[in-house]
Amino acid sequence: MKPSASTAAPALPAALSTPGHDVGLLILRLVLGLTMAAHGAQKLFGWFGGGGISGTGKFFTASGYPAGDAMAVLAGLTETLGGLGLAVGLLTPLAGAAVVGTLINAIAVHGAGSFFAPQGIEYEILLTAAATALALTGPGRYAFDRFLPVLRAHRLSHGALALAVGIVLAGALLLVRG
């Protein structure tokens, strides 16, 4: 016996990708991505009042990391490439994971003396949450990932796996920090 339309379970709506959803993700990606890329440029090139590799390297050494200049390059490249990846929506799960890993180290170095400024970590937590959300939700329709067959249809598993890798690598860096 076939169930009638009134007794059948209601169909679940398909995943929505509305223009508002996609524009919202684009704005989030652009602001977060370009902010992180600018932070990376401070470390790599000394732009925007940054210390460049030498000044940032001294900061990393003072923070307990070995090979401060190498850490400055690593952090600068991770922030710049991860940020640009988020901004254009290219390899979004990996770009988000790169930003999350960098921010985990930033939170650890900054310390958790307070949540709010001037000594707080609310800014870093906000950036971490935004990068995590993008890694898990995907970049939306207006992104280069639409042209990559494996990422064309974003899957939660891609984002979760990328975040796991980013968190493990961030933890490994924290272990080498004296």
N, C-alpha and C positions, 0 to 999 in steps of 0.2 A: 504494500500500500504506500502510495506516494504522499509525503507530508504536504498539507496545504500551505499556501503562502502565509497564512496567519500563524501556523504553528512552527514553521521553519525558523531556525536561529537567524537573527539579523546578520547581514553581511557586514564584515568589518570594512571600514573605508580604506581605500588604497592610500599609500603614503602620499601626502600632499607636497607638491612643489609649486607653490604659488609665486607669482612675480614678487609679492611683498616679502615672502620667505627668502627668495633668492637675492633680492636687493639688500635685505637685512644682513644676510651672511656675507655678501660682498663688502658692505660697509665695515662689518666687524673684522673681516680678513684684512682689508686695506689699512685700517687704523692700527690694529695689533701688529700686522706684518711690517708696516713701515716704521712703527715705533721700535720694534725689535731690530730691524735692519739698521736704523739710526744708532741704536746702542752698540751694535756690532761695528759700525763705521767709527764710532768713538774709540773703540779698542784697537782697531786695525790701522786707522789712518789719522787719528787725533782730531777728526772732524767734530763739529758741534761741541767744542770745548773739552773733548776727550783727551785721555793721556797718551794715545797711540800705543804701540806695542811696548815700548820701553816703560812708560809710566804705568800702564796697566799691568805689565809684568812685575814691576816692583810691588804693586798692590797685591797681586796673587802670591808673591813670595812672602810678603808680610802676613798674608792670611793663612800661611801654612802649606801652600801647594808647592811641590817641587818644580823646578824649571819654569819660573814665572813667565818668561817671555814665550815659551812654548804654550803655556796655558792661556796666555793672552791671545795668541793666534787661534788656538782651538776655540776659545769662547767667542772671539770676534767672528770667526768663520761660521760657527754654529748659529749665532744670533743673526748675522747678515744673511746667510743662505736660508736658514729656517724662516726668517722674517720675510724675505723676498718670495720664498715658496708659498707662504700663507697669503701674501698680498695678491699674487697672481693665481692662486689656487692650483699649484703644481705640486704633485706628490703630497697632498695636504695631510694625510695621516703622519707621514714621516716629518714633514715640516713642523707640525704641531708637537710631535714628540721631541724634536730637537729643542724647541722653545721651552717645553716643560722640563726637560733635563737640565737646561741652562738655569732655569729659574729655581729648580730644587737646590742647586748649588748656591745660587744667590741668596735664597732664604737661609740656608745653613750658615753661610758666611756672615750674613747680616745679623743672625740670631733672632730669637723670639722674645726679646726683652719687653716688647709691647706690641699690640696689634696696630695702634694708630700712630701717625706721624707725630713727632719727627723721628722717633726711633723705631717705628713700627714696620710691619711687613705687609700691610694691607694692599699696597700697590703690587708687590710681587705675587701675592695670592690672587688678586684680580686678574693679572696677566696669565698666571698659571691656569686658572679656571677657564678663561677665554680660549687659551690654546688647547686645553683638554676638550672643551666643547666642540671646537672645530675639528679636532682629530676624530672625535666620535661621530659627529653629525655629517661631516663632509663639507665641501666648499660651496655647495649650491650649484645652480645651473651656469652661472657666469664665471667659469673657471677653466683653466687648461686641462684639468683632470678629465673633463668631458671627452677629450680627444685620445685618452689612454684607455685601451680596451679593458685592462684589469681594474681601473678605477672609475670607469664610466658610470657604473652603478655602484655607488659607495655602499660599503657594508660595514656594519658595526665591528665585525671581527677584524677588519683591516686597521681601524683606529685603535682598538683595544690591544692588538698585537704590537703596533708601532709604539703605543704608550708604554707597554711593558718593557720593550727594548730601551726606550728613552730613560725610564726610571731605573732599570738595572745599570745602564751606563753611567747615569748620574751618581748612583750609589757607589759604583766602582771608583769614580773620581773622588768622591768624598772619603773613601778608604785610603787613598794615597795622600790625602791631605793630612799632614802631621798633626 
